[in-house]
Amino acid sequence: MKKKPKMRLWHMFMLAFLMASMLFIGILWLILTVFLDDIYRTVKSRESRMLLEKVTKDYEVTGSMDLSEYDDGYDTRVFMISPEGKTLSVSANVTNNGELDPWMKNVIQMIFREMDGSGSRKRIYLREEDYAAIAEGADYKELSQESQTMPDRIFDIQIVGEGENAVMILLATRLYPVHVTTMSIRWVLIFGTAAFGAFSIVSAVFLSRRIAKPMEKINRGAARIAAGDYSVNLPDSSLQEISELAETLNYTSRELQVTETLQRDIIANVSHDLRTPLTMIRGYAEVMRDLPGENSPENLQIVIDETNRLSDLINDVIYVSRLQSAQETPKQAVYSLTRSIRAILYRISKLKESEGYVFSYRDSGQEIFVSADMREIDRVLYNLIGNAINYAGEDKTVVVKEEVTGPASKKTVRISICDHGAGIREEELPYIWDRYYRGDNSRTSRPVGTGLGLSIAKEILEMHKARYGVESRVGSGSQFWFELPVVDKPAAAEADTEDQAV
């Protein structure tokens, strides 16, 4: 299947920038060359209407005919006219002392007769050539209708008062032809468009290259990471988003490198853990087959022990997989965590007392109840205590502490398992919960366990949404801990306690 051609990032960015620039210039051309005349007339008409309303309102409130404050000195003139066409008041800078031309007097008188009285309003559009036609008897209404599209003047008229007291307020607004201005603007736009277009092209190339080049470097770096080269260190960028992307990929590369190292270690550890018991089983079986008298209970027990060890490893691997695939869910119930810890320590101490191990339990002075899956939390305790035994150090002492913290309404119990062994280096602490991670081999002289105990404990505790952690110093031992919410003692447990007391 033929691949579709793909556009490079900087090409796409440059094209988008140029299209935006062309759209802006096109809209500017349209406004200034096509709609400028309409916009100008609309604005002037609106200004005239607003000024008429202001003059009318001021006159109705004060009765003053002083119009000097309404003269803009250039485009608009304001008149107050009697029904006979006599000028009562006029704004400044008006020729002929404000007297109206004869044609305008005739129009004013006709408008007085036509309008309904106070509050009536009218607008007339005229061109200069219409004045002579009106003086010769032409109908001003027809001329106003014809001149509406391209007038030279707008006359806004409003009647205030009734009868002999009626006053006409007239605003004459001059409109200037804008085609000359439009031609000037067109030439300015031609040169401006050329200059802006050149600037847009240069800016688009510069900006697109500035964004695309770091992205191309990141793309090449990501391809190297995908190929397994985790030594890639992508450079920083002055653009925040690209800098964050490079930092994320650098972090991903470091994590993948750690994951690959752990994966190699897992394969090596699993291979070793599987090979060792198989080698032992095969070796002892061959000895018992080939040498008379070697088929002893001791040799058979070694074969059984190595078989059990191999079985434990396989069971732990299956159990971790089930936990991570959410096939295991906690079956929570209220039970005594204090009694459970005592029972576990009793069983372990019976098994290990012949080897010289010492177990100490520092309880909180009260019986602690929690709501959790007892079987799973017991597995966590067995794994953490077993880990402490493996790395207990020369004194072979393991301490389990029970501490209650928090207010009465929200108590939390922290269980800590401590050893006095070699401790764990600080840089290893984030990885000790990973599968098969055994850290520094100098902590113990012999391989112990399956390498899955802490990983299983982590999965179970996270399944219970419990806090957990480890504190360790090289040469001072380690303290693994987890926390669970304390719940009230159930009624059944209270009855059981009373029966025991009796």
C-alpha positions as CSV (number, residue, x, y, z in Angstrom):
1,M,0.0,0.0,0.0
2,K,1.4,3.3,-1.1
3,K,2.1,5.8,1.8
4,K,0.5,9.2,1.6
5,P,3.0,12.0,1.3
6,K,3.4,13.8,4.7
7,M,4.1,17.5,5.3
8,R,7.0,18.6,7.4
9,L,6.2,20.5,10.6
10,W,7.9,23.7,9.6
11,H,6.2,23.7,6.2
12,M,2.8,23.3,7.8
13,F,3.5,26.0,10.3
14,M,4.8,28.4,7.6
15,L,1.7,27.7,5.5
16,A,-0.6,28.3,8.4
17,F,1.1,31.6,9.3
18,L,1.0,32.8,5.6
19,M,-2.7,31.8,5.3
20,A,-3.5,33.7,8.5
21,S,-1.6,36.8,7.2
22,M,-3.4,36.6,3.8
23,L,-6.8,36.3,5.5
24,F,-6.0,39.4,7.6
25,I,-4.9,41.4,4.6
26,G,-7.9,40.3,2.6
27,I,-10.3,41.3,5.3
28,L,-8.5,44.7,5.6
29,W,-8.8,45.2,1.8
30,L,-12.5,44.3,1.9
31,I,-13.3,46.7,4.7
32,L,-11.2,49.7,3.4
33,T,-12.1,49.4,-0.3
34,V,-15.6,48.0,-0.5
35,F,-17.3,48.9,2.8
36,L,-15.5,52.1,3.7
37,D,-18.2,54.4,2.2
38,D,-21.0,52.5,3.9
39,I,-19.3,52.5,7.2
40,Y,-18.6,56.2,7.0
41,R,-22.2,57.1,6.2
42,T,-23.5,54.8,9.0
43,V,-21.2,56.4,11.5
44,K,-22.1,59.9,10.5
45,S,-25.8,59.1,10.5
46,R,-25.6,57.6,14.0
47,E,-23.7,60.6,15.3
48,S,-26.3,62.9,13.8
49,R,-29.2,61.0,15.4
50,M,-27.5,60.9,18.8
51,L,-26.8,64.7,18.7
52,L,-30.4,65.4,17.7
53,E,-31.6,63.4,20.7
54,K,-29.3,65.3,23.0
55,V,-30.3,68.7,21.7
56,T,-34.0,67.9,22.0
57,K,-33.6,66.5,25.5
58,D,-31.7,69.6,26.7
59,Y,-34.2,72.0,25.1
60,E,-37.2,70.2,26.7
61,V,-35.5,70.3,30.1
62,T,-34.0,73.8,30.1
63,G,-35.9,75.7,27.4
64,S,-32.6,77.3,26.4
65,M,-32.0,78.0,22.7
66,D,-28.2,78.4,23.0
67,L,-26.7,76.0,20.5
68,S,-23.1,77.0,20.6
69,E,-22.0,74.0,22.6
70,Y,-23.3,71.6,19.9
71,D,-21.2,73.0,17.0
72,D,-18.4,70.7,16.0
73,G,-16.9,73.5,14.0
74,Y,-16.8,71.5,10.8
75,D,-19.4,68.9,9.6
76,T,-22.6,69.5,11.6
77,R,-24.8,72.6,12.0
78,V,-27.7,72.9,14.4
79,F,-30.8,75.1,13.8
80,M,-33.9,76.0,15.8
81,I,-36.6,77.1,13.4
82,S,-40.2,78.5,13.8
83,P,-43.1,77.1,11.8
84,E,-42.8,80.2,9.4
85,G,-39.2,79.1,8.5
86,K,-37.6,81.8,10.7
87,T,-34.3,80.9,12.3
88,L,-34.7,81.2,16.1
89,S,-31.2,80.0,17.0
90,V,-28.2,78.6,15.3
91,S,-24.9,77.1,16.2
92,A,-21.7,79.1,15.6
93,N,-19.8,79.5,12.3
94,V,-22.9,79.6,10.1
95,T,-22.9,81.9,7.1
96,N,-25.7,84.5,6.3
97,N,-26.4,84.9,10.1
98,G,-28.1,81.5,10.0
99,E,-30.7,82.6,7.5
100,L,-32.1,79.6,5.5
101,D,-32.1,79.5,1.7
102,P,-35.5,80.0,0.1
103,W,-35.7,76.4,-1.0
104,M,-35.0,75.2,2.5
105,K,-37.7,77.5,4.0
106,N,-40.2,76.0,1.6
107,V,-39.1,72.5,2.7
108,I,-39.4,73.4,6.4
109,Q,-42.9,74.8,6.0
110,M,-44.0,71.7,4.1
111,I,-42.5,69.5,6.8
112,F,-44.3,71.4,9.6
113,R,-47.6,70.8,7.8
114,E,-46.8,67.1,7.2
115,M,-45.6,66.1,10.6
116,D,-47.9,65.2,13.4
117,G,-46.7,67.5,16.1
118,S,-44.4,67.3,19.1
119,G,-42.0,64.3,19.0
120,S,-42.3,63.8,15.3
121,R,-39.0,63.0,13.6
122,K,-37.8,62.9,10.0
123,R,-34.6,62.4,8.0
124,I,-33.9,63.8,4.5
125,Y,-31.0,62.8,2.2
126,L,-30.0,65.3,-0.5
127,R,-27.3,66.1,-3.0
128,E,-26.2,69.7,-3.8
129,E,-27.7,69.5,-7.3
130,D,-31.1,68.8,-5.6
131,Y,-31.3,72.2,-4.1
132,A,-32.0,74.0,-7.4
133,A,-34.5,71.3,-8.4
134,I,-36.4,71.9,-5.1
135,A,-36.4,75.7,-5.7
136,E,-38.0,75.0,-9.1
137,G,-40.8,73.0,-7.5
138,A,-39.4,69.4,-7.4
139,D,-40.7,67.1,-4.7
140,Y,-38.1,66.9,-1.9
141,K,-39.4,63.4,-0.9
142,E,-38.6,61.9,-4.3
143,L,-35.2,63.5,-4.4
144,S,-34.5,62.3,-0.8
145,Q,-35.4,58.8,-1.9
146,E,-33.1,58.9,-4.9
147,S,-30.2,60.5,-3.0
148,Q,-30.3,58.1,-0.1
149,T,-27.6,55.8,-1.5
150,M,-25.1,58.6,-2.2
151,P,-26.2,61.8,-0.3
152,D,-24.0,64.9,0.3
153,R,-26.0,66.0,3.3
154,I,-28.2,64.4,5.9
155,F,-31.0,66.6,7.5
156,D,-32.3,65.2,10.8
157,I,-35.5,67.0,12.0
158,Q,-37.6,66.9,15.1
159,I,-40.6,68.9,16.2
160,V,-40.8,70.0,19.8
161,G,-43.9,71.7,21.2
162,E,-47.4,72.3,19.7
163,G,-49.1,75.0,17.6
164,E,-47.5,78.4,17.8
165,N,-45.0,77.3,20.4
166,A,-43.7,74.5,18.1
167,V,-40.0,74.6,17.3
168,M,-38.2,72.6,14.7
169,I,-34.7,71.3,15.7
170,L,-32.7,70.8,12.5
171,L,-29.3,69.1,12.2
172,A,-27.5,69.5,8.8
173,T,-24.6,67.0,8.6
174,R,-22.3,67.2,5.6
175,L,-21.0,64.0,4.1
176,Y,-17.8,64.0,2.2
177,P,-17.1,61.7,-0.8
178,V,-14.7,59.0,0.3
179,H,-13.7,57.6,-3.1
180,V,-10.6,59.9,-3.2
181,T,-9.7,58.6,0.3
182,T,-10.4,55.1,-0.9
183,M,-7.9,55.4,-3.8
184,S,-5.2,56.7,-1.4
185,I,-5.9,53.8,0.9
186,R,-5.8,51.4,-1.9
187,W,-2.2,52.5,-2.9
188,V,-1.2,52.4,0.8
189,L,-2.6,48.9,1.0
190,I,-0.7,47.7,-2.1
191,F,2.6,48.8,-0.7
192,G,1.6,47.7,2.8
193,T,0.5,44.3,1.6
194,A,3.8,43.8,-0.3
195,A,5.8,44.8,2.8
196,F,3.6,42.8,5.2
197,G,3.7,39.8,2.9
198,A,7.5,39.8,2.8
199,F,7.6,40.2,6.6
200,S,5.2,37.4,7.0
201,I,7.2,35.0,4.8
202,V,10.4,35.8,6.7
203,S,8.7,35.6,10.1
204,A,7.0,32.3,9.1
205,V,10.3,30.7,8.0
206,F,12.1,31.9,11.1
207,L,9.4,30.8,13.6
208,S,8.7,27.5,11.9
209,R,12.3,26.6,11.8
210,R,12.7,27.7,15.5
211,I,9.9,25.3,16.4
212,A,10.6,22.5,13.9
213,K,14.3,22.1,14.5
214,P,14.0,21.1,18.2
215,M,11.1,18.9,17.3
216,E,13.2,17.1,14.7
217,K,16.0,16.6,17.3
218,I,13.4,15.2,19.7
219,N,12.1,12.9,16.9
220,R,15.6,11.6,16.2
221,G,16.2,11.1,19.9
222,A,12.9,9.2,20.3
223,A,13.8,7.0,17.4
224,R,17.1,6.1,19.1
225,I,15.2,5.4,22.4
226,A,12.8,3.1,20.5
227,A,15.8,1.3,19.0
228,G,17.1,0.6,22.5
229,D,19.7,3.4,22.8
230,Y,18.9,4.8,26.3
231,S,22.0,7.0,26.5
232,V,20.1,9.7,24.6
233,N,20.0,13.1,26.4
234,L,17.8,15.5,24.5
235,P,18.8,19.1,24.7
236,D,16.8,21.8,26.5
237,S,14.8,24.4,24.5
238,S,13.8,28.0,25.1
239,L,10.2,27.0,24.2
240,Q,8.4,25.7,27.3
241,E,6.3,22.9,25.7
242,I,9.3,21.5,23.7
243,S,11.5,21.7,26.8
244,E,8.9,19.8,28.8
245,L,8.6,17.2,26.1
246,A,12.4,16.8,26.0
247,E,12.5,16.4,29.7
248,T,9.7,13.8,29.7
249,L,11.6,11.8,27.0
250,N,14.8,12.0,28.9
251,Y,13.0,10.7,32.0
252,T,11.4,8.0,30.0
253,S,14.8,7.0,28.6
254,R,16.3,6.8,32.1
255,E,13.4,4.7,33.4
256,L,13.6,2.4,30.4
257,Q,17.3,1.9,31.0
258,V,16.5,1.0,34.7
259,T,13.7,-1.3,33.5
260,E,15.9,-3.0,31.0
261,T,18.6,-3.5,33.7
262,L,16.0,-5.0,36.0
263,Q,14.7,-7.2,33.3
264,R,18.1,-8.6,32.6
265,D,18.5,-9.1,36.4
266,I,15.1,-10.8,36.6
267,I,16.0,-13.2,33.8
268,A,19.4,-13.9,35.4
269,N,17.8,-14.4,38.8
270,V,14.9,-16.5,37.7
271,S,17.3,-18.6,35.6
272,H,19.6,-19.0,38.6
273,D,16.7,-19.7,41.0
274,L,15.3,-22.4,38.7
275,R,18.7,-23.9,37.8
276,T,20.0,-24.3,41.3
277,P,17.2,-26.6,42.7
278,L,17.1,-28.5,39.4
279,T,20.8,-29.0,39.5
280,M,20.6,-30.1,43.1
281,I,17.7,-32.5,42.4
282,R,19.5,-34.0,39.3
283,G,22.8,-34.3,41.2
284,Y,21.4,-36.1,44.2
285,A,19.2,-38.3,42.0
286,E,22.2,-39.4,40.0
287,V,24.3,-40.0,43.1
288,M,21.5,-42.2,44.6
289,R,21.2,-44.0,41.3
290,D,24.9,-44.7,40.7
291,L,26.4,-45.1,44.2
292,P,25.3,-47.9,46.5
293,G,24.3,-46.7,50.0
294,E,23.6,-43.1,48.9
295,N,19.8,-43.7,48.8
296,S,19.5,-42.3,52.3
297,P,16.7,-40.3,54.0
298,E,19.1,-37.3,54.2
299,N,19.6,-37.2,50.5
300,L,15.9,-37.8,49.8
301,Q,15.1,-34.9,52.1
302,I,17.5,-32.6,50.2
303,V,15.7,-33.6,47.0
304,I,12.3,-32.9,48.7
305,D,13.5,-29.5,50.0
306,E,14.8,-28.4,46.6
307,T,11.5,-29.5,45.0
308,N,9.6,-27.4,47.6
309,R,11.9,-24.5,46.9
310,L,11.2,-24.8,43.1
311,S,7.5,-25.1,43.8
312,D,7.6,-22.0,46.1
313,L,9.3,-20.0,43.4
314,I,6.7,-21.0,40.7
315,N,3.8,-20.3,43.1
316,D,5.1,-16.9,44.0
317,V,5.5,-16.0,40.3
318,I,1.9,-17.1,39.6
319,Y,0.7,-15.2,42.7
320,V,2.4,-11.9,41.7
321,S,0.9,-12.2,38.2
322,R,-2.6,-12.7,39.7
323,L,-2.2,-9.7,42.0
324,Q,-1.1,-7.5,39.1
325,S,-3.9,-8.7,36.9
326,A,-6.5,-7.9,39.6
327,Q,-7.6,-11.5,39.9
328,E,-7.0,-11.3,43.6
329,T,-9.3,-9.0,45.6
330,P,-9.1,-8.6,49.4
331,K,-11.8,-10.3,51.4
332,Q,-12.0,-7.8,54.2
333,A,-13.2,-8.6,57.7
334,V,-12.5,-7.2,61.2
335,Y,-10.0,-9.1,63.2
336,S,-7.3,-8.7,65.9
337,L,-4.0,-7.7,64.3
338,T,-2.3,-8.0,67.6
339,R,-3.3,-11.6,68.1
340,S,-2.3,-12.4,64.5
341,I,1.2,-10.9,64.9
342,R,1.7,-12.9,68.2
343,A,0.6,-16.1,66.5
344,I,2.9,-15.6,63.5
345,L,5.9,-14.8,65.7
346,Y,5.2,-17.8,67.9
347,R,5.3,-20.1,64.9
348,I,8.4,-18.6,63.3
349,S,10.3,-18.6,66.7
350,K,9.6,-22.3,67.1
351,L,11.1,-23.0,63.7
352,K,14.1,-20.7,64.1
353,E,15.0,-21.0,67.8
354,S,17.4,-23.8,67.1
355,E,19.4,-21.4,64.8
356,G,19.7,-18.8,67.5
357,Y,17.3,-16.2,66.2
358,V,15.7,-13.8,68.8
359,F,12.2,-12.3,68.1
360,S,10.9,-9.3,70.1
361,Y,7.3,-7.9,69.9
362,R,6.7,-4.4,71.2
363,D,2.9,-4.0,71.2
364,S,1.0,-0.8,71.8
365,G,-0.4,-2.0,75.2
366,Q,-3.9,-2.6,73.7
367,E,-5.5,-5.1,71.3
368,I,-5.7,-3.5,67.9
369,F,-8.4,-4.5,65.4
370,V,-8.3,-3.7,61.7
371,S,-10.6,-4.3,58.7
372,A,-8.5,-6.2,56.1
373,D,-8.0,-9.6,54.5
374,M,-6.3,-11.5,57.3
375,R,-4.8,-14.1,55.0
376,E,-3.2,-11.5,52.8
377,I,-1.9,-9.3,55.7
378,D,-0.5,-12.5,57.3
379,R,1.4,-13.1,54.1
380,V,2.8,-9.6,54.2
381,L,3.9,-10.2,57.8
382,Y,5.5,-13.5,56.9
383,N,7.3,-12.0,54.0
384,L,8.6,-8.9,55.9
385,I,9.7,-11.0,58.9
386,G,11.3,-13.6,56.6
387,N,13.2,-10.8,54.9
388,A,14.4,-9.5,58.3
389,I,15.5,-13.0,59.2
390,N,17.5,-13.3,56.0
391,Y,19.4,-10.0,56.7
392,A,19.3,-10.0,60.5
393,G,23.0,-9.6,61.0
394,E,25.2,-11.2,63.6
395,D,22.9,-10.7,66.5
396,K,20.1,-12.5,64.7
397,T,17.5,-10.2,66.3
398,V,14.2,-9.3,64.7
399,V,12.0,-6.7,66.3
400,V,8.3,-6.2,65.5
401,K,6.8,-2.9,66.7
402,E,3.1,-1.9,66.9
403,E,2.4,1.9,67.2
404,V,-1.0,3.6,67.3
405,T,-1.1,7.3,66.0
406,G,-3.8,9.8,65.2
407,P,-6.9,11.2,66.9
408,A,-9.4,8.9,68.6
409,S,-11.8,9.2,65.6
410,K,-9.2,8.3,63.0
411,K,-6.5,6.1,64.6
412,T,-3.9,4.3,62.5
413,V,-1.6,1.4,63.5
414,R,1.9,1.2,62.1
415,I,3.6,-2.2,62.1
416,S,7.4,-2.0,61.8
417,I,9.7,-5.0,61.3
418,C,13.3,-4.2,62.2
419,D,16.6,-5.9,61.8
420,H,20.2,-5.0,62.8
421,G,21.8,-6.1,59.6
422,A,24.0,-4.4,57.0
423,G,21.3,-2.0,55.9
424,I,20.5,-0.8,52.4
425,R,22.2,1.9,50.4
426,E,20.0,5.0,49.8
427,E,20.2,4.7,46.0
428,E,18.8,1.1,46.2
429,L,15.7,2.0,48.3
430,P,13.4,2.9,45.4
431,Y,14.0,-0.5,43.8
432,I,13.8,-3.0,46.6
433,W,10.1,-3.5,46.1
434,D,10.6,-4.6,42.5
435,R,10.5,-8.3,41.6
436,Y,13.7,-10.2,42.0
437,Y,15.6,-7.2,43.2
438,R,18.1,-8.2,45.8
439,G,20.3,-5.2,45.8
440,D,23.9,-5.4,47.1
441,N,25.0,-9.0,47.3
442,S,27.3,-8.1,50.2
443,R,24.2,-7.8,52.5
444,T,24.2,-11.6,52.8
445,S,26.6,-14.3,51.8
446,R,24.0,-16.7,50.4
447,P,21.0,-16.3,48.1
448,V,17.8,-16.5,50.1
449,G,14.1,-16.6,49.2
450,T,12.6,-16.3,45.7
451,G,13.2,-12.5,45.3
452,L,9.4,-11.9,45.2
453,G,8.6,-11.5,48.9
454,L,8.7,-7.7,49.0
455,S,7.0,-7.4,45.6
456,I,4.1,-9.5,46.9
457,A,3.9,-7.4,50.1
458,K,3.8,-4.3,48.0
459,E,1.0,-5.5,45.8
460,I,-1.1,-6.7,48.8
461,L,-0.6,-3.4,50.6
462,E,-1.5,-1.3,47.6
463,M,-4.6,-3.6,47.1
464,H,-5.6,-2.5,50.6
465,K,-4.7,1.1,49.9
466,A,-2.3,1.0,52.8
467,R,0.8,3.3,53.3
468,Y,4.1,1.5,53.4
469,G,7.8,2.2,53.2
470,V,11.3,1.4,54.4
471,E,13.9,3.3,56.5
472,S,17.5,2.1,56.4
473,R,21.0,3.1,57.0
474,V,24.1,1.2,56.0
475,G,25.6,-0.5,59.0
476,S,22.5,0.1,61.2
477,G,19.9,-2.3,59.7
478,S,16.5,-1.7,58.1
479,Q,13.0,-1.0,59.2
480,F,10.1,-2.0,56.9
481,W,6.7,-0.6,57.9
482,F,3.0,-0.4,56.8
483,E,0.0,1.3,58.2
484,L,-3.7,0.3,58.5
485,P,-6.7,2.1,59.9
486,V,-7.8,1.0,63.4
487,V,-11.4,0.0,63.8
488,D,-13.6,-0.6,66.8
489,K,-13.5,-3.9,68.6
490,P,-16.4,-6.1,67.4
491,A,-19.0,-7.3,69.8
492,A,-18.1,-11.0,69.1
493,A,-14.5,-10.3,70.2
494,E,-15.7,-8.7,73.4
495,A,-17.9,-11.7,74.2
496,D,-15.0,-14.0,73.5
497,T,-12.7,-12.0,75.8
498,E,-15.3,-12.3,78.6
499,D,-15.6,-16.1,78.2
500,Q,-11.8,-16.4,78.4
501,A,-11.8,-14.3,81.6
502,V,-14.5,-16.6,83.1
